[in-house]
Amino acid sequence: MRIGELAQQTGVSTKTIRYYEDIGLLPPPEREPNGYRDYDQGALDRLRFIRDAQATGLTLTEIASILDLRGKGVATCHHVLNLLERHLEDLDRHIAKLKETRKQLVAITQRARSLNPADCTDPIRCQTISLVENASVSAKEEEHVHAAPHGHKDHIHA
C-alpha cells in the first residue's frame, strides 16, 4: 500500500510516517519501480502500535526502546509496565500541580472581583496580575508553616 493509504488507515499523517522512517521507528519500505513507497501489513501493524503507545503517554524514545526489545525477541510486558507506572506517577504529580494552580486562580479571581479599576495606576502591570505574585508568596508561607513540625502551632499563637 502507498503512504497515503497507510496514513488513512492509521490516522497518522504522511509527514509523520516519513519522520518515523527517518528516526528509525518505522523501517524503510520497499520501493515500487516508480519510486513510490510500498508498505506491507507489518508497517500498518507497527504504525498502529506506535500510535496506540503514544496515546498512553509514551514518548517516541520509549516506544523505540520497546520496539528494539521486541526486535531482539525479548518479551516487553514488564518493560512497558514500568514505563506506564512511571507515566502514571508523572501524571499524578502534574494533576496535583494543576489542582494547586486552579486553587490559586480561584482565589485570585475572587480577589480581583473586588478591585477597583480606578486604582490601577501602574502603566505596565495590571493589579489583577499583581495578585499572582502575592498568591505565590502566601502559598509559600503557608507551605513553610505546614512543613515545620511545630510551625503551624507557633504560627497560630504568634
TARA-V503775 format. One record per residue. N is the residue number from 0. SS is DSSP state (a for helix, b for strand, c for the rest). NEAR is the number of other C-alpha atoms within 12 Angstrom. D_CENTER is the distance of its C-alpha to the mean C-alpha in Angstrom with 2 decimals. Layout:
N&SS&NEAR&D_CENTER  N&SS&NEAR&D_CENTER
//
This chain:
0&c&21&32.75  1&c&24&31.72  2&a&32&28.27  3&a&22&28.40  4&a&21&29.22  5&a&30&26.49  6&a&23&23.97  7&a&17&25.54  8&a&21&25.56  9&a&24&21.91  10&c&20&20.32  11&c&26&19.06  12&c&19&20.55  13&a&21&23.39  14&a&15&21.75  15&a&23&18.76  16&a&35&21.40  17&a&24&23.30  18&a&18&20.32  19&a&26&19.74  20&a&22&23.46  21&a&14&23.39  22&a&16&20.90  23&c&21&22.70  24&c&31&20.36  25&c&30&23.01  26&c&26&26.61  27&c&22&28.78  28&c&27&30.78  29&b&18&34.52  30&b&15&36.02  31&c&13&38.62  32&c&8&41.85  33&c&9&40.68  34&c&11&37.51  35&c&15&35.07  36&b&24&32.38  37&b&23&33.37  38&c&29&30.60  39&c&21&31.64  40&a&17&30.38  41&a&18&28.64  42&a&30&26.42  43&a&29&25.67  44&a&17&24.83  45&a&30&22.67  46&a&39&20.71  47&a&25&20.23  48&a&24&19.05  49&a&32&16.46  50&a&28&15.27  51&a&19&15.32  52&a&26&13.58  53&a&21&10.60  54&a&15&10.76  55&c&22&10.40  56&c&23&7.05  57&c&29&9.38  58&c&21&9.39  59&a&27&12.63  60&a&19&14.21  61&a&26&13.84  62&a&34&15.17  63&a&28&17.90  64&a&23&18.88  65&a&31&19.37  66&a&28&21.36  67&a&21&23.33  68&a&18&24.36  69&a&17&25.29  70&a&15&27.27  71&c&11&29.19  72&c&10&30.03  73&c&15&28.05  74&c&15&26.75  75&c&21&22.98  76&a&14&22.48  77&a&13&22.46  78&a&21&20.05  79&a&26&17.60  80&a&18&18.15  81&a&16&17.42  82&a&25&14.10  83&a&24&13.14  84&a&17&14.64  85&a&18&12.70  86&a&23&9.35  87&a&17&11.20  88&a&15&12.26  89&a&16&8.98  90&a&17&8.01  91&a&14&11.58  92&a&14&11.48  93&a&14&8.74  94&a&15&10.91  95&a&14&13.93  96&a&14&13.03  97&a&14&12.43  98&a&14&15.73  99&a&19&17.45  100&a&18&16.49  101&a&16&17.78  102&a&18&20.86  103&a&25&21.57  104&a&22&21.28  105&a&17&23.65  106&a&22&26.05  107&a&25&25.95  108&a&20&26.61  109&a&15&29.39  110&a&20&30.99  111&a&23&30.58  112&c&14&32.62  113&c&15&35.55  114&c&18&35.51  115&c&13&38.33  116&a&13&37.39  117&a&10&40.80  118&a&13&39.75  119&c&16&37.00  120&c&12&39.02  121&c&13&36.53  122&c&8&36.37  123&c&10&32.95  124&c&13&31.02  125&c&19&30.68  126&a&25&31.77  127&a&27&28.92  128&a&20&26.37  129&a&20&28.62  130&a&26&27.87  131&a&25&24.29  132&a&18&25.86  133&a&19&28.32  134&a&27&25.76  135&a&21&23.81  136&a&15&27.16  137&a&17&28.18  138&a&21&25.03  139&a&16&25.58  140&a&17&29.24  141&a&17&28.56  142&a&16&26.18  143&a&17&28.97  144&a&19&31.60  145&a&17&29.82  146&a&15&28.96  147&c&14&32.69  148&c&12&34.75  149&c&13&37.51  150&a&17&35.80  151&a&17&35.30  152&a&13&38.97  153&a&13&40.12  154&a&16&38.04  155&a&11&39.61  156&a&8&43.12  157&c&8&42.73
//
